[in-house]
Each structure stands twice: as C-alpha cells, then as structure tokens.
C-alpha cells in the first residue's frame, strides 16, 4: 500500500473520531502541537519514536514522557500511541497534511498564502480576504508574506489555484510576447 494512502486512512479515522466527539479542530491543533514537538532538538524525538533499535514499549515510554508535557485531548494522545504501536510514526507528516485538509473541508475553510511586494495594512488585508472568500465561497485563513521581487501587485495561492496579479508576471508576459513576435512593438 502506498505511503500516502496509509496516511490518508489514519487521517480519515481520526477525522471520524473528531466528528463523532465534536473535536475536529481540537485534534487539528493537537496534531500541530505534536508536529512542533517532533521538530525540537533537530528531530531527536522523531528519531527516538522511529528507531527500530528501541522496542515498542520503549518508544511508547518516550512518547508518554512527551505527552505529559503537552496538553493534548485524550483521543489525540491515544491516536499518537496507536501510531507508535503500529510503527506508523514515519507517516505522521502525511497524516497531519491530510487531516488538516479534511478538517478544513468539513469546516468550509480554505487556507491561502498571499504574497505582495510590500506589507499590506489591516484594511487592505481585510479587502483581500473578502475577495478570496467571495471567490471560493469559504472562510479563508491567509498567511500574508512579502517578496519585493514581485515589484508590485500580489500572488495568491488558495489550495491548488494560483492568482498571479504581480507586476513581475506581467513583465514576464510582455517579454515572452516580444520574444515570440519581435515586431509587435513596431
């Protein structure tokens, strides 16, 4: 079975549990918190939890020590214990990704990255958010970024859809047109 389908299956199981208990978003934040814990110390926790030299009991003991320090819902903690039991911690990143996508879909939410040449003020951010929400029909959570190489305008990435209204893209379009048809400006 392909790795992605395993991660999707585990994510789907946790989503079902989250829907049943009404904790879908809580589990999403718990998975994010655990993902952050996995990154601490150059990934030493991940290494310990995936180390084939350690028994399942030893790996679960490591996980339990971490879970004492991280405030997770009981079901989310048990889900992580299941991953250790089934030797599926290496699938965690895929599970996190698929779970997030499924939770967003259930909540009618979309995530976007909007990149502009200069930082936007709060009013303009709200305008961009409203426009994206109108075009997607969903609540949009936006990560605003700055890239001065855009020269002006913006690029919005919402899921698989990209809206490029940057000056850089327009200049590239003009350059391509001129290369294809050099006499166009004459």
Helices and strands as residue ranges (DSSP letters): H 3-21, H 24-50, H 56-69, H 74-85, G 89-91, H 92-107, E 109-116, H 122-136, E 139-146, G 148-150, E 153-158, E 161-166, H 167-180, G 182-185
